[in-house]
Amino acid sequence: MPRQAGTGLRITRRSDRAGVFTIEGRVAGQRIRKRAASDNFRLAQEEAAALEAELLRSEWHGPRRGVKSFAQAVELYLETKERSASTRARLGQLVRAAGPDLRLKDIDQAWINKLAKRLLRPDAAPDTKRRGIIVPVRAVMTLAAKQRWCDRPEFDGPDETPQSRCLFLLPHEALELVAACGPALSVLTRFIIGTGARMSEALEVEWEDVDLAAGKVIFWRTKTRRRRVAALPPATVAMLASLPAKDGRVIRRPDGEPYADRERQGGGQTKTAWRAAKRRAGTNPELTQHDLRHTWASWFYAIHKDPERLRVEGGWSSLDQVGVYLHLLPEGYEDAIRAFWGLPATKEGFGHQTATKPRRSRVKA
């Protein structure tokens, strides 16, 4: 026989699952059915009574702040605006790690630290924790706070921590790294150093977006959601011209196939090859493939000395974002950069954003 808890919820126990209690019933128009947290009947009674009281209170006064789950807040975040595949994948990982019932009010600095220990390697860089956990959780909770679902998050984030060192390669270090890469990783590495592409931009660029004659490449899916046209230095043009395939994705895996989305989101198969190449070249182990973009930016400014042009070519939204690159590279490396990019030693630089080949429609008839 079911035993009552209050007036709306009851506690039942299935005969085939000894000791397991279920709380079920209807309160304030909501149908409830959940397993009790405890196999002790008295504790299950207390849980049911507390749940019923909370549901009735919410019916009269509205829900308390923080009682909605993190999973519900993530669902709201994804529905409010179109999010990238990588953002969806990262939030999905966090929801799975948090569980479906974690309430917003229970997310604090201690929970963030505990989650980081669970998901990240012990030697993970602080920036990995910020970008992989703090930034997405904070974004979700900030939107939830605007809906009065919770208070604004107060745990530490990127703006409360010292700025991490911006890593980059000197020209001779870049040559050593490229030499240590396999053929497929070499193409990817040289492409990023030549264009300043982010990893997702590099892996998604297609041949119809490349104009070798004009020395231009168009990136359509960018972080700022705006089309970016980047100039190709002569050495990058020559490298691309030497590739056998001229259809579909430009950057391909060692087996000649394009990288899948799951590989794009986290680096995928390139991570192992990247670590091995750094080890062979004696490169700083902390250097990431995104640091190749920092390398391009510091080199680009060394050649052109034009912050605004760097901002436009690199796809940044403000000059403040490129300030770090203006004094990153020591003087005296201009000739080595020109040699790496295949530039004549006597000329200013390469390509402006002039007209490019029109983009062909990707819609099949």
Secondary structure, DSSP 8 states (H G I E B T S, - for coil): --EEETTTEEEEE-TTSTT-EEEEEEETTEEEEEE-S-SSHHHHHHHHHHHHHHHHHHHHH---TT-SBHHHHHHHHHHHS---HHHHHHHHHHHHHH-TT-BGGG-SHHHHHHHHHHHS-TT--HHHHIIIIIHHHHHHHHHHHHTTSS----S--GGGS---------HHHHHHHHHHS-HHHHHHHHHHHHH---HHHHHH-BGGGEETTTTEEEE-S-TTSS-EEEE--HHHHHHHHT-S--SSBSSB-TTS-B--HHHHHH-TTHHHHHHHHHHHHT--TT--TTHHHHHHHHHHHHHH--HHHHHHHHT-SSGGGGGGGGGTS-TT-HHHHHHHHT--TTS-----S------------
